[in-house]
Amino acid sequence: MTDFPCIIKTQRLILRALGADDAGRLFNLIDSNRAFIERFLDWPDYIQTVIDEEKYIESRLIVAANKMGFDWVIETPNGDTVGYIGTDPVTMELGKQKIDIDFKNKTISFAFFINPKFSGNGYMTEALGALIGVARGLGFRRVEIHAEPENKKSIAVAMRCGMTSSDEDDGACFINF
């Protein structure tokens, strides 16, 4: 089991561990950008109210308490919410297992979304790059993302972070250490 840091600072960002008090802010971000997010992700259908977001966060906090997954709110130093990034079920090498971190094979997968008003500024590349560095420092040997094949921007983020496209899974990218 591994502990990821609660706070990760980059040149322009702060990745802060997800907390129960983030429900309202994240719900508003999701709800006000629903059409943008739903272009590539299906989970916004399950977040229709602040209570839905509270339940989701509660489930993720249990996962984090058990050191089986971790999530961060991405912010600017002045507190603007840039987006969200967290561990995501590892699937490329494991079939369809629903686990966020494969400790046996030292593999971790991340998923993310960005507030569209911050898109195009390199923020998500900076956030993912920071987590790749942390994962490597913690002894992981592989980091993955799984994007929809049409989600060219997320795939481009992964590529800018040194990941390679998978030949087996369109939209999947990885980096091995």
N, C-alpha and C positions, 0 to 999 in steps of 0.2 A: 504494500500500500504506500501511497505517495501523498505528500502534502504539497499542494501548489500554493504560492503566495496569495495572500488576501489582497494585496496592493502590488501592482506592477506599474512602474513609471517608465515611460518612453520619452523621447525628445519633446513630443507635443501632446501626449495623452496620459491619462491615468486609467488603468484597468482596475476596477474595484469589485471585490467579491459581491455577487448578487446577495441582496438582503430582503427581508420581508417588507421593508419600507419602500422598496422599488416598484411595488405593484402598480400604483397609480401612474407613476411616470412612464413605466414601460407599456402599460395598457394604452395610455394616451398616444405614445409613439406608434404603437401598432395600429390603433384605431384610426389615427389621422393619416396613416400611410398604408392602409389595408390593401388598396389596389396595387401599389408598388410592390409590397411584400408578397402578395398572393400570386404574382406573375410566376414565381419559382418555388414557392413554399406552400404546403397545404395546411400547416398547423394554425394559421390565423383563424380558420373556421372554428377552432376549439376555444378561442379567446374572444368571447363576445361581450364580456363584462369585466369589471375590475375584480370581481369575485373569482372569475375563471383564472385570471392572471395570478391572484393570490394563491389559489390551489396549485397552479403550476409551480410557482416559486416555492411553496411549501414542499412539494415533491422533490424539487431540485436541491433544496436545503438538506433533505434527508439523504439524498444521494451523496452530497458533499460531506455530510457528517460521517458517512460510512467510507469516505475517501474513494468513492467509485465514479466520481464525475465532479466537474467544477465549472462554474459560470461566472462571468464578469460583465458588469456594465462598463461601457467604454465612454469616458468623459474627457472634455477638455479641462485644463486647470481651473477655468472659471465656472465649471459645473454644467456646461451644455452636454446633453446626452447625444453622443455620436452614434451609438449602437450597442450591440450586444454580441458577445462571443462566448462559447462554452463547448464543453466536450459533447460529443455526439456519438451515437452507436457506431462502433467499428464494424464494417461489413465487407470491405474489399477482400480481405484474406480469410475471413471467418464465415463465409456464407451469409446467413441472415441472422446471426446471433445479435441479440439486443443488449449489448454491454457497451459502456462508454469507453472503458479502458481495458485493454487486453494486457494484463500484467505479465502473463506467461511469455508472450511474444514481444513484450515491451513496445506495444503499438497504441497510439492514441489518435483519435479523430476529433476535429473541431468543426463547428458550424457557426455561422455568423449572419447578422443582418445589420444594415446601416440606415441611419436616418437619411433620406434622400437629399436633404439640404447640405449634408456633409460629403456626399458622394463625389468622387473625382479629385479628392485632395490627398490621396495616399494614406488616409487614416486607417482603413482596414488592413492595408498592407503592413503598416507599422504595428498594428495590434497583433495580427497573426504572426508576423515576424518575431515579435517579442515572445509570444507563447511557444513558438517553435524553439527559440533559444532556451526558454525555461525547461521545456520538455527534454531537450537534449542534455541540459545540465542535470536533470533528474535521472538520467540514464535511459530514457526511451530511445529505441533504435529506429522507430518509424513514426511519422506523423502523416495523417491523411485528412483530406476533406472530400466530401461527396456532394457535388453540385448537380443540378439538372444540366444536361448537355447544352441547352439553350442559354444557360446563365453564364454568358461569356465574361461578364465583369468579375464574378466570383472565381472563375477559372483563371482569369488574368491575375487576380490578387495572389492566388496560389503560385502561379508561375513566377511572379515577381519575388516571391519568397523562396525561390529555388526549388519548388516542387516540379515534378514531372507528371505528365498525363499518363493515365493507365491505359494500356492497350485492351484490357479486358472489360473496362467499365467506363463508358462515355461520361464525362463530367467528374470522374474521380481523379484526384491528384495526390501524389505522395512524395515524401522525401525520406530517404534512408540515411542513417548515420553510421 
